[in-house]
Amino acid sequence: MKKLAVLMILATSLAACSRTEQGAAVGGLGGAAVGAAVADDDVEGAVIGGAVGALAGALIGRATEPGRCRYRGRDGRVYIARCPEGY
């Protein structure tokens, strides 16, 4: 039950993230779960799986946002717009 509550909190907090951040978070969680399940040492498997999953998820998430950059306005809000030329 505690794990389900943590997953629900994480899932709702991802709504405000970019696709790159969402991919990293989902990939990290999935990689940690798979790594812990298949490795002899649960902790080591979770750490390695989480790191690999986060990296892969971030790369996949970034690939779905070509030509888009995140900016922070003077009011502190984050918005996404086209990247400057040559970026």
BALOBA-1460 file (C-alpha; in Angstrom, 3 decimals):
// residues 87
<rec num="1" residu="m" x="0.000" y="0.000" z="0.000"/>
<rec num="2" residu="k" x="2.852" y="2.362" z="0.830"/>
<rec num="3" residu="k" x="4.466" y="1.718" z="-2.563"/>
<rec num="4" residu="l" x="1.197" y="2.499" z="-4.337"/>
<rec num="5" residu="a" x="0.880" y="5.808" z="-2.487"/>
<rec num="6" residu="v" x="4.421" y="6.792" z="-3.448"/>
<rec num="7" residu="l" x="3.786" y="5.880" z="-7.083"/>
<rec num="8" residu="m" x="0.582" y="7.939" z="-7.139"/>
<rec num="9" residu="i" x="2.390" y="10.983" z="-5.748"/>
<rec num="10" residu="l" x="5.176" y="10.610" z="-8.294"/>
<rec num="11" residu="a" x="2.727" y="10.158" z="-11.154"/>
<rec num="12" residu="t" x="0.793" y="13.307" z="-10.314"/>
<rec num="13" residu="s" x="3.963" y="15.335" z="-9.890"/>
<rec num="14" residu="l" x="5.099" y="14.401" z="-13.413"/>
<rec num="15" residu="a" x="2.240" y="16.321" z="-14.999"/>
<rec num="16" residu="a" x="4.167" y="19.611" z="-14.846"/>
<rec num="17" residu="c" x="7.423" y="18.192" z="-16.215"/>
<rec num="18" residu="s" x="8.745" y="18.272" z="-19.746"/>
<rec num="19" residu="r" x="8.814" y="15.078" z="-21.762"/>
<rec num="20" residu="t" x="12.527" y="14.742" z="-21.107"/>
<rec num="21" residu="e" x="11.977" y="14.918" z="-17.349"/>
<rec num="22" residu="q" x="9.000" y="12.578" z="-17.534"/>
<rec num="23" residu="g" x="11.017" y="10.082" z="-19.561"/>
<rec num="24" residu="a" x="13.879" y="10.210" z="-17.087"/>
<rec num="25" residu="a" x="11.593" y="9.698" z="-14.109"/>
<rec num="26" residu="v" x="9.600" y="6.861" z="-15.635"/>
<rec num="27" residu="g" x="12.716" y="5.212" z="-17.043"/>
<rec num="28" residu="g" x="14.499" y="5.489" z="-13.713"/>
<rec num="29" residu="l" x="11.619" y="3.955" z="-11.780"/>
<rec num="30" residu="g" x="11.131" y="1.195" z="-14.311"/>
<rec num="31" residu="g" x="14.833" y="0.467" z="-14.531"/>
<rec num="32" residu="a" x="15.163" y="0.320" z="-10.764"/>
<rec num="33" residu="a" x="12.253" y="-2.102" z="-10.505"/>
<rec num="34" residu="v" x="13.597" y="-4.371" z="-13.231"/>
<rec num="35" residu="g" x="17.160" y="-4.164" z="-11.915"/>
<rec num="36" residu="a" x="16.072" y="-5.136" z="-8.412"/>
<rec num="37" residu="a" x="14.013" y="-8.019" z="-9.761"/>
<rec num="38" residu="v" x="16.696" y="-9.616" z="-11.915"/>
<rec num="39" residu="a" x="19.930" y="-8.922" z="-10.029"/>
<rec num="40" residu="d" x="21.416" y="-11.069" z="-7.302"/>
<rec num="41" residu="d" x="21.847" y="-7.997" z="-5.089"/>
<rec num="42" residu="d" x="18.580" y="-6.029" z="-4.983"/>
<rec num="43" residu="v" x="20.156" y="-2.698" z="-4.063"/>
<rec num="44" residu="e" x="22.935" y="-2.835" z="-6.622"/>
<rec num="45" residu="g" x="20.508" y="-3.955" z="-9.317"/>
<rec num="46" residu="a" x="18.103" y="-1.141" z="-8.471"/>
<rec num="47" residu="v" x="20.846" y="1.487" z="-8.549"/>
<rec num="48" residu="i" x="22.310" y="0.345" z="-11.857"/>
<rec num="49" residu="g" x="18.894" y="-0.272" z="-13.426"/>
<rec num="50" residu="g" x="17.628" y="3.098" z="-12.245"/>
<rec num="51" residu="a" x="20.614" y="4.954" z="-13.655"/>
<rec num="52" residu="v" x="20.429" y="3.205" z="-17.022"/>
<rec num="53" residu="g" x="16.646" y="3.615" z="-17.164"/>
<rec num="54" residu="a" x="16.817" y="7.326" z="-16.308"/>
<rec num="55" residu="l" x="19.422" y="7.972" z="-18.975"/>
<rec num="56" residu="a" x="17.507" y="6.034" z="-21.610"/>
<rec num="57" residu="g" x="14.220" y="7.668" z="-20.644"/>
<rec num="58" residu="a" x="15.725" y="11.150" z="-20.816"/>
<rec num="59" residu="l" x="17.177" y="10.476" z="-24.260"/>
<rec num="60" residu="i" x="13.880" y="9.112" z="-25.537"/>
<rec num="61" residu="g" x="11.947" y="12.001" z="-23.990"/>
<rec num="62" residu="r" x="14.280" y="14.572" z="-25.524"/>
<rec num="63" residu="a" x="13.951" y="12.938" z="-28.931"/>
<rec num="64" residu="t" x="10.200" y="13.551" z="-28.812"/>
<rec num="65" residu="e" x="10.772" y="17.318" z="-28.420"/>
<rec num="66" residu="p" x="12.930" y="18.275" z="-31.423"/>
<rec num="67" residu="g" x="13.665" y="21.969" z="-31.727"/>
<rec num="68" residu="r" x="12.059" y="22.828" z="-28.380"/>
<rec num="69" residu="c" x="13.792" y="24.538" z="-25.474"/>
<rec num="70" residu="r" x="12.629" y="25.318" z="-21.949"/>
<rec num="71" residu="y" x="12.773" y="28.889" z="-20.749"/>
<rec num="72" residu="r" x="12.056" y="30.477" z="-17.392"/>
<rec num="73" residu="g" x="10.343" y="33.860" z="-17.525"/>
<rec num="74" residu="r" x="10.905" y="36.738" z="-15.164"/>
<rec num="75" residu="d" x="7.810" y="35.703" z="-13.267"/>
<rec num="76" residu="g" x="9.381" y="32.282" z="-12.613"/>
<rec num="77" residu="r" x="7.111" y="30.324" z="-14.924"/>
<rec num="78" residu="v" x="8.635" y="27.755" z="-17.243"/>
<rec num="79" residu="y" x="7.540" y="27.688" z="-20.854"/>
<rec num="80" residu="i" x="8.587" y="25.774" z="-23.945"/>
<rec num="81" residu="a" x="9.298" y="27.480" z="-27.262"/>
<rec num="82" residu="r" x="11.421" y="27.004" z="-30.353"/>
<rec num="83" residu="c" x="15.157" y="26.941" z="-29.697"/>
<rec num="84" residu="p" x="17.352" y="29.740" z="-31.026"/>
<rec num="85" residu="e" x="18.913" y="29.062" z="-34.404"/>
<rec num="86" residu="g" x="22.112" y="27.041" z="-34.159"/>
<rec num="87" residu="y" x="21.246" y="25.532" z="-30.786"/>
